Amino acid sequence: MKNFLRSYAPGWVKVISKKALYQAYRLTEAFYRLPVDKYDFQTTELIRKHLKKDSNCIDIGANMGHILMEIVAAAPRGQHFAFEPIPDLYTALKKKFSGNTTVFNCALSSKKGSTTFNYYPGRPAVSGFLERNKLIGQEPTLLSVQMEMLDDLIPENTKIDLIKIDVEGAEYQVLQGARKTLQKNKPLVLFECGLGGADIYGTTPEDIFNLFAECGLNISTIEYFNAAKQPFSKEEFCGQFYKNYNIFFIAYNPNTH
């Protein structure tokens, strides 16, 4: 089509086509500046495409349950586990989800115990173990929360198909406490990893890449995963991180994709 327009189309057709494409580009750019972003839609599409009716899933950092709702709808006969340390959000999740969904009022990490949690009432989605220095004008409320390890809470006979992690920089700590689950099940893992989050915890992209590699999982973006493109090498993943090309990734078993 592109070659046809260049070679055979009249000049006025080329002008109109270029204008139309430019308007489409501007609309796309405006769309991605909305309060929601492309990752929300990519995640929803992947969940609907890859989960079976009886798939078992884990939502870590469930917040208000938007992704959990998609999981339950796509896998109504599955067994699901959700984790949310903020008391008000946990209570709301408990009321909204029952039956095949178990909701835990704790934060997942690499060890057990209690710790301080920075809760931003105005922006609960960015709450976490450490204070977010760039949130000017937002003072956190300090909560005492219980930390647990995922490996201690998931029944050994439960096959896990998908894990979603949204913990504002503490991904590596969560993954360290989930090694057995990852190695045994090799699930799809949807996770964030970027500057302003992971680096606050002293985590490098090499740390994340090496842990997934040790568990037999490759890393890519959802877009590349859906297109069956090659996974990232360690150098490519580090480039994605430091150049801020993407902040949302998927880890997956290369033997089943």
N, C-alpha and C positions, 0 to 999 in steps of 0.2 A: 504493500500500500504506500509506504514511504517513497519507494523508488518510482512508483506510478505517478505520485503527485509531483515529484521533482522533474520527471522526464516528459510527461504527457499532459498534465492538467493545465488549463489556461491560467493566465496570471491572476485573474480575479478570483478563481477557485483557491489558488494558493494563499492569497491574502485573507480570504474569509476563513480558510482552514487554520491558518496561523493564529488569527484573532480568537477563534473558538477554542483552540488548544490553550492559548494564554489565559483565557477566562476560566477554563477548567482548572488550570494550574493555580490561579489565584484563589479559586473556591476551595481547592484541596489544602492550600496553605492556611487559609482562614479556618477550615475545619479542624486542623491539627492545633490551632491556638485556642480551641474551646476548652472548657473545664475537664472534659474527658479527652483521652488520647487514643492513638491507634492501638496501643497495647491492650486496652480494655476489650476492643473488638476482636483483636487477634486471639486473645485468651478465650473469649466466649466461643469463637468459631472453632478453635482447637478442641475445646471441651466437647462441643456437640459432635464433632467429627470423629474423635478418637475414643471416647468413653463408650462402653457397652452398658446395657441396662443393669448389669450386676457388678460393674466395676467398683472397687473400693478406693476411696480418696481421702486425702488429708489437706486441710486448709489451715495454714499456720499464719496467724495474724489476720483472723477472719473479719475484724472490724464490724461493719454493719451487715455482713453476710451477702454482699452482692455476688461475689464469685461462688460462694457456697450454694446460693440459690440455683445457679446454673449447673453446678455439679449434681445436686440432688435431682434436678429436673432431667438431666441427661442419664443419670444412673439411679433410678428410683428403687431398684432392688439391691443396691450396693450397701456396704457398711462404711459410714463416713465419720471422720474425726476432725473437730474444729478446736482451735486454740486461740483464746483471747484473754489477755491479762487485765484489761480495763474493766472494772466491776460493772459499770452501767451497760457497756456494750455486751459483756458476757450475759447479763441478765436478759437483755433484749434477744440475744441469740437463743438462749434457752427457751424462751417463750415462742419463738418463731420456728425453731427446728426441734423435732423430737423423732421418736420412732427409730429410724435407721441412722440417726446422727447423734453422736456423743460430743458434747461441748465441754471443754475444760477451761477453768478459770486460772490459767497459769501462763508463764512465758517459757518458751523452750530455749535451751542453751546447751552448753557442753558439760554442765555440771548441775547438781542439785543444790538447793538452798534458797534463802530469801535474799532479795536485793532491792535497791531503790530503782524506781521506774519513773521516767520523766513523761508526764501526761500533759498534753496541750489541749485544754478544753475546746479552744477555738478551731484546732486542727488535729483531731484525734488520730488521723491517719499517719502523722509524722511522729507520733509518740514512740519512745524507745528507752533502752537502758541508759543511753548517754544524751546529754543536752545537745540540741541542734543550735549551734552558735549563730547560724545565718537567719534564724527566725526572729528578725528584729521586731520588737514590740510584743512578742509572745513570751510570757513567763510561764514556765511549766509548774504544774502541781506535782509534788513528789508523792508517789505511792509506794507502799511496800508490797512487793509481789513475790509469789513463789516461783522458783525456777525448777524445771524438770527436764529430763532427757527424753527425746522421742522414743528411743529404743526401749525405754523402761515402760512405756505406756501403750504400745501397740501389741495386741496379742500375737504370739508367734505363728499361729495358724491362719492369720489373716493376710491374704495376698494384697499388697498395695499397688495400685495401678497408676496413680497420679498424686503428686504433692505440689501444692502451691505455697510459696514462701514470700511473705511481704512483711519484713521486720525492720525496715529502715536502717540497714547497715550491718545488722547482727547476723547476716546469713551464714557466715562461716562458723560462728558459734553453734547455730542451730544444726548445721550439717555435721559438725563434729559429734554432736549427740545423737546423730541419726545414721551413723556409718553402717551398723548391722542391717538396718531397714533398707538402706540403699544397696548394699552389697547383695542381700538376699533377693530383693524384689526387682531391682533395676527399673524403677518406675519412670514415667515422665516427670520431670521436675521443672516447674515454672518458677523462676526466681529473678529478683532484681540484684544488680551489682554495678555500682557506679561511684564516681567521685562525689563527695559530699555525704556519702553514706558509709560504705565499707571502709574507706580510709580513715574515718573518724575512730574506728575500732582497731586501727592498725593492720587491717586486712589488705593484702595485695591480691591482684587477679591471679598471680601465680599460686597463691594459697588455694583459691577456689578451684582452679583448673586441676591442680595436683590431687586434691581430695576426690573430685569426680572421677579422674583417671584411675585412681586407686580402687574406686568402686565399679569400674568398668563402664563408665558413662562418658559420652561425647558431649560437647557443648556447641550450640548454634543459636541463631535467632529463630523465632517461630516462622518468619517469612522464608528463611533458607531451609528450615526443616520441612515445611510443606512442599517446597520445590525440590526436595531430595538433593540439595546441594551438599558438597563436602562440609564436614564439621570444621570448626575453627582449630587451627594449631594453637599451641600455647602463645606463640608470638602474635598471632592474629587476635586472640582473645584479649591479650594485654593491650593491643592497639585499640580495640573497641573500648576498653576501659579508660585508658589515659587520654584518648582523643575524644571521648564522650560521644562516640558514634551511636551507641545503643546502651540502654541501661537495663533492658529486660531480655532474658535469655531462657533457653530450654536445654536441659540435660536429658539425654536419652540413651537407651541401649542400642548400639549400632547393629546388633545381631537381629533385631526385630523391626528395623526400619529400612 
